[in-house]
């Protein structure tokens, strides 16, 4: 049984919201920041993620300053314990583990952010078009979306990851370059990652298009494209932002799984996933090799999830009442 | 209701048919083809031999013709031979499908046994210490890389404590039921931990939504016991969205099983698909993928039927 009345539970929030609304000097952005700041886990997550991003993308600088290398094989220092020169020790080939982790972070964060944005764009286009035009077009697009959602994602991705793109007529140079596995990863994840945004945007568009401001715009002679771009898109921005943030974590997980299975990011390029591939065989020799990359994936993904949760509360104050 | 079932069955069959074509085309895009493999095995083959072989196996035909040939053979029960196992692919896959269903089934039941009480308890005491703890645990559960969790389980329970075997399905020379169960523990725990966080969140959200409804207030006002309000009024309604999510989640469970099977050497379908893709075993990869898809579609179908059965407001037309 509920001991407390939910309405009483949230009256404090309501009063706070009213006080914020009365504060005339507050811009929407500042109000947003104020609400977000109150969500301590999300704020902490943002700081952790920024720190991780700065360190990861500064990895080449750190490499130059310290004289260590993330790629140089040093057979005299295999599986070394943590020391001053190697803060986290070395891996089975004597490479500095910390630097390799930072390089892995570059790859994981890049794949996560880029693929999430591409997925969001695909999902938004499909969702707005389906919701706005409605009818058979909507039904066809949504059945297609349902179909994609229902598929066993990982087995399919494994086959997709093995596909030989030159058979599709893509230039061989593009697919054999060093970053090919990175591009391929982003492409694959974007292909399957758009479904959540598509459904959210469609739902929001369906209810928005019946509103007066859309009718007014139509009466004033605005074209379909203009209505979707100028009138509908800004109104569905909040759910898109929240769901994209939440999807970054899932994408990083997916990337790490595929890389772990040897089908994602290819060595010598380091990613948190492929660093764990060998770790399983080295459990006895150097168990820490299996701990660090996984821990970083875990921390990054949970930080993105907290961040998305906090953004949701900040962007949609009503959702806070329902928690 | 009957016409609804028939309609959904036909729909599922159509989706499976479309998927079989897409999967067939995708497998065709995997590197190399069977003739390349023969050339590797026998360097004496000339270019004319290769051409002749291509013709013999119909590989020079357009995609649609090849698919049609495959489909007519498949409908008669002939899915071709597995390169890796030198057996008809059906003979390879049937027992493995069973192994996967055992793994998934156990993990599914264990997840429910954890998620239902945890989600309900959290939903009835929002923002309490218990709710926060459950929430944090669920967040951790959806954020942890499943394969890493499996490796940690191996380090802890197989390497350090030596309670359970690290991989395989039976010990050599053993193979009794107890031995098999002993090997099943770690994979099931790994798969459960990877999925249970998400399910807890769904249960909690659905339960909170149900508890906000007017009929709950009515039930309480009537003086019904706490247990009755929770179970027959709130839970029954909360189960409707949960069942749908659970079935949609079946696709994720099949995906998760692939990771678990690969790491623990569990001879299931996921591991077979993975091995087949890496080993260029086209026939096996094709059928394995089809089985995985069919399993997921079947779960979705069952969910829709359960949905219709649980919620009398839905009309079937």
Interface residues (C-beta under 8 A of the other chain):
Chain A: X1 X2 X3 X6 X9 X147 X149 X150 X151 X152 X153 X154 X155 X156 X158 X159 X160 X162 X163 X164 X167 X168 X249 X253 X256 X257 X260 X261 X262 X263 X273 X276 X279 X280 X283 X284 X287 X290 X291 X293 X294 X297 X298 X301 X302 X305 X306 X309 X322 X323
Chain B: X15 X18 X19 X23 X26 X27 X28 X29 X30 X31 X32 X124 X125 X126 X127 X139 X140 X142 X143 X144 X145 X146 X147 X148 X149 X151 X152 X154 X155 X159 X208 X211 X212 X220 X226 X229 X230 X248 X251 X252 X254 X255 X256 X258 X259 X262 X263 X270 X273 X274 X277 X278 X285 X288 X289 X292 X293 X295 X296 X297 X300
